[in-house]
Amino acid sequence: MAVRCSGCGRSYDDERFAFGRTLSCACGHRVAATPPAAARDVRPPRFAVDAMLGRLARWLRVLGIDATWTADVADADLVRQALDEERWLLTRDRALAEEWSVPRIHLVASGRPLEQLREILDAFRLRGDVRLFARCSRCNAPIEPLPLERAAPHVPTRVLARNERFWRCPGCGRIYWEGTHVDRMRRTLARLLGPV
């Protein structure tokens, strides 16, 4: 089946438009196979975060918000993941937003990670969905409580002396506890967002 350019009538093979890809015709018009389908409202929303927004992805995870991120993901793979998993695609790449016609895409305005975080929290009304430190900041999996006796062989002695509660990521195995880094993060978030 052919897709025609609305500007000049040139015909393109529809296989070129897989997963919502668009292309720029020689006449200057943008060509897409079909308009993007209406997106089902998934609540709370989940995100597929572009490679250039790694710090934003980490902060979203700190807030317990489902945000996948990979350092070297190709645009086509990121779009496919967003479509397959019903995720909002977050990017600062205007070319990506123009090249792919997908139902859930948010072009992030700010270049600063904490301002980006505030932007996403406000744009998607997520403040009520915040669950601090509920996800692994490294791999995005929900973390689980880890009994002290199971944590003990894997954490420094000084950490054991000051902490009674531990959590483990079932995805990557990372162990978490509330250290001074947690206090710093809480203060940073409080300055940015108010009490969380």
C-alpha positions as CSV (number, residue, x, y, z in Angstrom):
1,M,0.0,0.0,0.0
2,A,1.3,3.4,-0.9
3,V,1.4,6.6,1.3
4,R,1.1,9.8,-0.7
5,C,2.6,13.2,0.2
6,S,-0.2,15.8,0.7
7,G,2.1,18.4,-0.8
8,C,3.3,16.9,-4.1
9,G,1.5,13.6,-4.4
10,R,4.7,11.5,-4.4
11,S,4.1,7.9,-3.3
12,Y,6.0,6.1,-0.6
13,D,6.0,2.4,0.4
14,D,4.0,2.1,3.7
15,E,6.8,-0.1,5.2
16,R,8.8,3.0,5.6
17,F,6.4,4.2,8.3
18,A,6.6,1.4,10.8
19,F,5.9,2.3,14.4
20,G,4.8,5.8,13.6
21,R,7.9,6.9,11.7
22,T,7.4,9.9,9.5
23,L,9.6,11.3,6.7
24,S,10.4,14.6,5.1
25,C,9.4,14.7,1.4
26,A,11.6,16.4,-1.1
27,C,8.8,19.0,-1.5
28,G,9.2,20.0,2.2
29,H,6.1,18.4,3.6
30,R,6.2,15.9,6.5
31,V,4.6,12.5,5.4
32,A,3.0,10.0,7.9
33,A,1.1,6.8,7.1
34,T,-1.8,7.5,9.5
35,P,-2.4,9.9,12.3
36,P,-1.4,8.5,15.7
37,A,-4.0,6.5,17.5
38,A,-5.5,8.0,20.6
39,A,-3.5,6.9,23.6
40,R,-5.2,5.0,26.4
41,D,-4.8,6.9,29.7
42,V,-2.5,4.8,31.9
43,R,-2.5,6.0,35.5
44,P,0.0,6.6,36.9
45,P,1.8,7.2,33.6
46,R,5.0,5.3,32.9
47,F,7.9,6.8,30.9
48,A,10.5,5.7,28.4
49,V,13.2,8.3,28.8
50,D,15.5,9.3,25.9
51,A,19.2,8.6,26.3
52,M,20.0,12.3,26.8
53,L,17.8,12.5,29.9
54,G,19.5,10.0,32.2
55,R,19.6,12.2,35.2
56,L,15.8,13.0,34.9
57,A,15.1,9.2,34.7
58,R,17.1,8.7,37.9
59,W,15.2,11.4,39.7
60,L,11.9,10.0,38.5
61,R,12.9,6.6,39.9
62,V,13.9,8.2,43.2
63,L,10.3,9.5,43.4
64,G,9.0,6.0,42.7
65,I,7.9,6.8,39.2
66,D,8.3,4.0,36.5
67,A,10.9,5.4,34.1
68,T,12.9,3.2,31.8
69,W,16.2,4.5,30.5
70,T,19.2,3.1,28.5
71,A,22.3,5.0,27.7
72,D,22.7,3.9,24.1
73,V,19.1,3.3,22.9
74,A,18.4,3.9,19.2
75,D,15.4,6.1,18.5
76,A,13.5,3.3,16.8
77,D,13.9,1.0,19.8
78,L,12.9,3.7,22.2
79,V,9.7,4.5,20.2
80,R,8.9,0.8,19.9
81,Q,9.3,0.3,23.7
82,A,7.1,3.3,24.4
83,L,4.4,2.0,22.1
84,D,4.6,-1.7,23.2
85,E,4.6,-0.8,26.9
86,E,2.1,2.2,26.7
87,R,4.7,4.6,28.0
88,W,5.1,8.3,27.5
89,L,8.3,9.1,25.6
90,L,10.3,11.9,27.2
91,T,12.8,13.6,25.0
92,R,14.6,16.9,24.4
93,D,15.3,15.9,20.8
94,R,13.0,17.9,18.5
95,A,14.1,15.8,15.5
96,L,12.9,12.6,17.3
97,A,9.5,14.3,18.1
98,E,9.2,15.4,14.5
99,E,10.4,12.1,12.9
100,W,8.1,9.8,14.9
101,S,4.4,10.2,15.1
102,V,3.5,8.5,18.4
103,P,0.5,9.1,20.6
104,R,2.5,9.7,23.8
105,I,5.4,12.0,23.5
106,H,6.5,14.9,25.7
107,L,9.2,17.3,24.5
108,V,11.0,18.4,27.7
109,A,11.7,22.1,27.7
110,S,14.4,22.6,30.4
111,G,18.1,21.5,30.1
112,R,18.4,21.2,33.9
113,P,17.5,17.8,35.5
114,L,15.7,19.2,38.6
115,E,13.7,21.7,36.5
116,Q,12.9,18.8,34.1
117,L,11.7,16.9,37.1
118,R,9.4,19.7,38.2
119,E,8.1,20.1,34.6
120,I,7.2,16.4,34.4
121,L,5.6,16.3,37.8
122,D,3.4,19.3,36.9
123,A,2.7,18.3,33.3
124,F,1.5,14.8,34.3
125,R,0.0,15.8,37.7
126,L,2.3,13.3,39.5
127,R,2.7,14.8,42.9
128,G,0.1,12.5,44.4
129,D,1.9,9.5,42.9
130,V,5.2,10.1,44.5
131,R,6.5,7.1,46.6
132,L,10.0,8.2,47.6
133,F,12.7,5.5,47.2
134,A,10.3,2.8,46.1
135,R,12.2,2.0,42.9
136,C,15.8,1.1,42.1
137,S,17.5,4.2,40.8
138,R,19.8,2.1,38.7
139,C,17.4,-0.4,36.9
140,N,13.9,0.9,37.7
141,A,12.6,-2.3,39.4
142,P,10.4,-1.8,42.5
143,I,12.6,-2.5,45.6
144,E,11.7,-4.9,48.4
145,P,12.4,-5.0,52.1
146,L,15.5,-7.0,53.0
147,P,15.8,-8.5,56.5
148,L,18.8,-7.3,58.5
149,E,20.3,-10.8,58.7
150,R,20.2,-11.2,54.9
151,A,21.7,-7.7,54.4
152,A,24.5,-8.0,56.9
153,P,26.9,-10.0,54.7
154,H,26.6,-7.5,51.9
155,V,26.9,-4.1,53.5
156,P,29.8,-2.4,55.4
157,T,30.0,-2.9,59.2
158,R,29.6,0.9,59.8
159,V,26.4,0.8,57.8
160,L,25.1,-2.1,59.9
161,A,25.9,-0.2,63.1
162,R,23.7,2.8,62.0
163,N,20.8,1.1,60.1
164,E,18.2,-1.4,60.9
165,R,16.2,-1.3,57.7
166,F,17.4,-2.4,54.2
167,W,15.9,-2.9,50.8
168,R,17.0,-4.9,47.8
169,C,16.4,-4.6,44.1
170,P,15.2,-7.9,42.7
171,G,16.3,-6.8,39.3
172,C,20.0,-5.9,39.7
173,G,20.6,-7.0,43.4
174,R,21.6,-3.5,44.6
175,I,21.0,-3.0,48.4
176,Y,19.6,0.2,49.7
177,W,19.5,1.9,53.2
178,E,18.8,5.3,54.5
179,G,22.2,7.0,54.7
180,T,23.3,10.6,54.4
181,H,22.7,10.6,50.7
182,V,19.0,10.1,51.4
183,D,18.9,13.1,53.6
184,R,20.6,15.2,50.9
185,M,18.2,14.0,48.3
186,R,15.2,14.8,50.6
187,R,16.6,18.3,51.1
188,T,17.1,18.8,47.4
189,L,13.6,17.6,46.6
190,A,12.1,19.8,49.4
191,R,13.7,22.9,48.0
192,L,12.4,22.0,44.6
193,L,9.0,20.7,45.3
194,G,8.1,21.4,48.9
195,P,7.6,18.6,51.4
196,V,7.6,15.2,49.8
